[in-house]
């Protein structure tokens, strides 16, 4: 029996797995939240499938998105990353991850917990949207605007409102599965709707 999924999901197995097992599941782990925010920034101007195909390479090249290690990257490491065909070789985006690692570490110091900080934009609870079709799903919201503004104030790069909203969708801060999607009714205590 074929499962109904959100209209943005094509027949690529990587996309299907991502949608069914990750997209929209609430994430509270700081490292994983940082990873998702960085990957959403890397997607700017590209499609998400491109990033999904390169995600394992990103994890390997960027020390599994350990911000403490990334914050210490030097010019030799940047050159190494620019020569790596397994990632998007965009100097601005690579520099942004390093800058963002430093900004992330500052948030861990004050207010003290990146997960608590980022989830504070939705009062610690996923926003339950009720979309009938994909055309109703916004690209930005007042909440993503506020998040983007605050992240920018804290020194983050490649975290505009559209990127922030995609990040919110991916990490389960908002439930943007459409009514007809089998994941719509997902219990937010689980990590998968499969």
SVG drawing of the C-alpha trace seen along z (x, -y; Angstrom):
<svg xmlns="http://www.w3.org/2000/svg" viewBox="-7 -42 54 44">
<polyline fill="none" stroke="black" stroke-width="0.4" points="0.0,0.0 1.3,-3.4 1.7,-6.0 0.5,-9.5 3.4,-12.0 3.8,-15.7 3.8,-16.9 7.4,-18.1 8.7,-14.5 9.7,-13.0 10.4,-9.3 14.1,-9.5 14.7,-7.0 16.9,-9.4 14.1,-12.0 11.5,-9.5 13.6,-8.3 14.4,-11.8 10.7,-12.8 9.5,-9.6 12.1,-9.4 13.5,-12.9 11.7,-15.9 9.4,-17.4 10.5,-15.2 11.4,-17.5 15.1,-17.7 16.5,-18.9 20.1,-17.8 22.4,-20.9 24.9,-19.3 22.2,-18.0 20.4,-21.4 23.6,-23.1 24.1,-20.6 20.7,-21.2 21.0,-25.0 24.4,-24.8 23.1,-22.4 20.1,-24.6 22.5,-27.5 24.5,-25.4 21.3,-24.7 20.9,-28.4 20.5,-28.7 20.4,-24.9 17.9,-22.1 17.7,-20.0 18.4,-16.8 21.8,-18.1 22.6,-18.6 21.1,-15.2 23.4,-13.5 26.4,-15.3 25.4,-15.2 27.7,-12.3 30.6,-14.2 29.7,-17.3 29.7,-15.3 33.1,-13.9 34.7,-17.1 33.3,-19.2 34.1,-16.9 30.5,-15.8 29.5,-19.4 31.4,-19.7 31.4,-23.5 34.3,-23.5 36.5,-21.9 35.1,-23.9 35.6,-27.2 39.4,-26.5 39.6,-25.8 42.6,-27.7 43.4,-28.6 44.9,-25.2 41.6,-23.6 39.7,-26.0 42.0,-25.2 41.4,-21.5 37.6,-22.1 37.7,-24.1 39.5,-21.2 36.9,-18.7 34.4,-17.8 32.2,-16.0 30.8,-19.3 29.6,-22.6 32.9,-24.4 31.7,-27.9 34.2,-30.0 31.5,-32.2 29.5,-29.2 32.5,-27.4 33.6,-30.6 30.0,-31.0 30.1,-27.5 33.3,-28.6 31.8,-31.9 28.6,-30.2 30.4,-27.7 31.9,-30.6 28.5,-32.2 27.0,-28.9 29.6,-28.6 28.8,-32.1 25.1,-31.1 26.1,-28.0 27.9,-30.4 25.1,-33.0 22.1,-32.2 23.7,-28.7 22.0,-26.1 21.6,-26.4 18.6,-24.0 16.7,-26.0 17.6,-29.2 16.4,-28.1 13.3,-26.4 12.4,-29.6 11.2,-31.1 8.3,-28.6 7.9,-28.6 9.5,-25.2 6.6,-23.4 6.2,-22.5 3.7,-24.7 0.9,-22.6 0.0,-23.9 -3.0,-22.6 -2.2,-22.8 -4.4,-21.2 -1.8,-21.5 1.7,-22.6 0.7,-25.9 -0.5,-27.0 2.9,-26.4 4.7,-29.7 8.4,-30.3 8.8,-32.6 6.8,-33.6 6.9,-36.2 8.7,-33.6 11.3,-32.8 11.8,-36.6 12.5,-37.0 14.8,-34.0 16.8,-35.3 17.0,-38.8 18.3,-37.4 20.8,-35.0 22.2,-37.8 22.5,-40.0 24.5,-37.2 26.9,-37.0 25.4,-34.1 25.7,-34.0 23.4,-32.3 20.5,-32.3 17.9,-34.5 14.2,-34.1 13.7,-31.6 16.6,-29.4 15.3,-29.7 11.8,-28.6 13.2,-25.6 15.3,-24.8 12.2,-25.0 10.3,-22.6 13.2,-20.2 13.7,-20.1 10.1,-19.8 9.7,-23.2 6.7,-23.4 4.6,-20.6 4.2,-21.4 3.1,-18.0 -0.1,-18.4 -3.4,-16.8 -3.1,-14.1 0.4,-13.0 0.7,-9.9 3.1,-11.8 0.6,-14.5 -0.6,-12.8 2.9,-12.0 3.2,-11.7 5.8,-14.4 7.4,-12.1 8.6,-9.7 11.4,-10.3 9.8,-8.7 6.4,-8.5 7.4,-5.3"/>
</svg>
